[in-house]
Amino acid sequence: MNQIGIEPPLGPKGSSPAEHDGAGRRVRPYAITSGRTRPLGGDLPVEALVQRTAMGGRALPTAHLERRRILELTAEPLAVAEVSALLRLHLGVTAVLLGDLVAEDLVIVYLPPAASASRVDLVLLERVLQGLRSL
Amino acid sequence: MTEAVPTLAPPIPVKIIVAGGFAVGKTTFVAAVSEIEPLSTEAPLTQMSRGVDDHGRRSTKTATTVAMDFGRITLGADLVLYLFGTPGQGRFQFMWDDLVRGAIGAVVLVDSERLAESFAAVDYFERLGMAFVVAVNTFDGIAAHHLADVRDALALGPGVPLSYCDARDRPSAHQTLIALVQHAVALATA
């Protein structure tokens, strides 16, 4: 909660400490992405939904580690932030992994409607309001 | 080759930001209304340090990683609302732009005993022109200040909705979310 964590390891010096994820495992956050910090295809909004494709479902049995976990988790649409939290991976690392899976057609990312607009449109706002009121 | 898209249309994701100073009840608020146990993720943020740092440089901008809590409310088969608690306060000023882009708006939580903790959040959403409401977390039902005094202290314009809220109480937090979306609708139709 609210504490400041470590800096990402790809500063100019490249000498930040390895991350401790609380589960007893120590790994440099971007080691599993071969050092890449930008996802293929640009930044992902944290609320964008991710779902595996049919091809992703077929690739699951032979996928490894984080890729396998993502394919397992995304049978139903799940937000990028949820994937990150459930995998206990930094959001940036998650975005890079998802970018690869998208490029291979193993997952689809559904961008939120507001990602391309400056404001959420009125029709959607009213649906959200109606949804909240009927809870 | 692209596979066929799954036949059932995915829900539309929307988000609301829950902001405010340190220990003001952001996570409590998210937990009160979320249908899942709040999750936490490590998010990259840009941080502006204020003043002069140890190396004598001014206003340095650095990338940092902060824990961000969030929750989810399903609003029907085709609509899902995410609530993101914004990390960062005190002497660090975080750049939340990537996180808040596309949000419906923000709930700025205020601890009436420590109003100054939430100045930065109020400033931020004002400058951004994003819809926001201010909710004074009453904790044990005790408010240390009248709302009019809080409005003055935070220099809130008359158009910014301000109310009490018990962040632990689901109906109270839920009502605050409704007030925010109502405000966003009002701004969109103005």
Contacts between the chains, C-beta under 8 A, distances in Angstrom:
chain1	res1	chain2	res2	distance
A	1	B	27	5.8
A	1	B	40	7.7
A	1	B	67	6.3
A	1	B	69	6.7
A	2	B	22	6.0
A	2	B	23	7.4
A	2	B	26	8.0
A	2	B	66	7.5
A	2	B	67	6.9
A	2	B	87	5.4
A	2	B	88	7.5
A	2	B	89	7.4
A	3	B	66	7.5
A	3	B	67	6.4
A	4	B	64	6.1
A	4	B	65	7.7
A	4	B	66	5.8
A	4	B	88	7.8
A	4	B	92	7.1
A	5	B	42	5.9
A	5	B	64	7.3
A	5	B	65	4.1
A	5	B	66	6.1
A	5	B	67	6.4
A	6	B	65	6.0
A	7	B	62	6.9
A	7	B	63	6.4
A	7	B	64	5.7
A	7	B	65	6.6
A	8	B	44	6.2
A	8	B	63	5.7
A	8	B	64	8.0
A	8	B	65	6.1
A	11	B	63	7.4
A	29	B	42	7.9
A	43	B	98	6.7
A	45	B	101	6.9
A	45	B	102	6.1
A	46	B	15	7.4
A	46	B	43	7.5
A	46	B	70	7.7
A	46	B	82	7.5
A	46	B	84	6.6
A	46	B	99	6.4
A	47	B	13	4.2
A	47	B	14	7.1
A	47	B	15	4.5
A	47	B	82	4.6
A	47	B	84	7.9
A	47	B	102	7.7
A	48	B	13	6.6
A	49	B	10	5.3
A	49	B	11	7.0
A	49	B	13	5.3
A	49	B	80	7.8
A	51	B	6	6.4
A	51	B	10	6.2
A	53	B	2	8.0
A	53	B	3	4.1
A	53	B	5	7.9
A	53	B	6	7.7
A	54	B	3	4.7
A	54	B	4	6.7
A	54	B	6	7.8
A	55	B	3	4.6
A	56	B	3	7.8
A	77	B	10	4.3
A	77	B	11	6.5
A	79	B	13	6.1
A	79	B	72	7.5
A	79	B	80	7.9
A	79	B	82	5.9
A	81	B	39	7.2
A	81	B	41	5.5
A	81	B	68	7.7
A	81	B	70	5.6
A	81	B	82	6.9
A	81	B	84	7.4
A	82	B	39	6.3
A	82	B	72	7.6
A	84	B	41	4.3
A	84	B	42	7.6
A	85	B	39	3.6
A	85	B	40	6.0
A	85	B	41	4.4
A	85	B	70	7.6
A	86	B	39	7.2
A	89	B	42	7.8
A	90	B	41	7.7
A	90	B	42	4.4
A	90	B	43	7.8
A	90	B	44	7.2
A	90	B	65	6.6
A	91	B	41	5.4
A	91	B	42	6.3
A	91	B	43	4.7
A	91	B	44	6.3
A	91	B	68	7.9
A	92	B	44	4.9
A	94	B	41	7.9
A	105	B	1	6.6
A	105	B	2	5.5
A	105	B	3	5.8
A	108	B	5	6.5
A	108	B	6	7.9
A	110	B	10	4.8
A	110	B	13	7.4
A	112	B	12	7.0
A	112	B	13	4.8
A	112	B	14	6.5
A	112	B	15	7.4
A	112	B	102	5.5
A	113	B	12	6.1
A	113	B	14	8.0
A	114	B	14	7.2
A	114	B	101	7.8
A	114	B	102	3.4
A	114	B	103	7.5
A	115	B	101	7.4
A	115	B	102	5.3
A	117	B	102	7.5
A	119	B	188	6.7
A	120	B	14	6.6
A	120	B	102	7.1
A	120	B	103	7.7
A	120	B	104	5.2
A	120	B	184	7.1
A	120	B	188	7.8
A	121	B	188	7.7
A	122	B	185	6.8
A	122	B	188	4.7
A	122	B	189	6.5
A	124	B	12	7.1
A	124	B	14	6.8
A	125	B	104	6.5
A	125	B	181	6.3
A	125	B	184	5.4
A	125	B	185	5.0
A	125	B	188	6.0
A	126	B	185	6.2
A	127	B	75	7.5
A	127	B	79	6.0
A	128	B	14	5.8
A	128	B	75	6.3
A	128	B	79	6.8
A	128	B	81	6.4
A	128	B	104	6.4
A	128	B	181	5.4
A	129	B	178	6.9
A	129	B	181	4.5
A	129	B	182	6.4
A	129	B	185	6.1
A	131	B	75	2.9
A	131	B	76	5.5
A	131	B	79	5.7
A	131	B	81	7.4
A	132	B	73	7.6
A	132	B	75	6.7
A	132	B	81	7.6
A	132	B	174	7.0
A	132	B	177	5.7
A	132	B	178	5.2
A	132	B	181	6.2
A	133	B	178	6.3
A	135	B	73	7.3
A	135	B	75	7.6
A	135	B	174	6.7
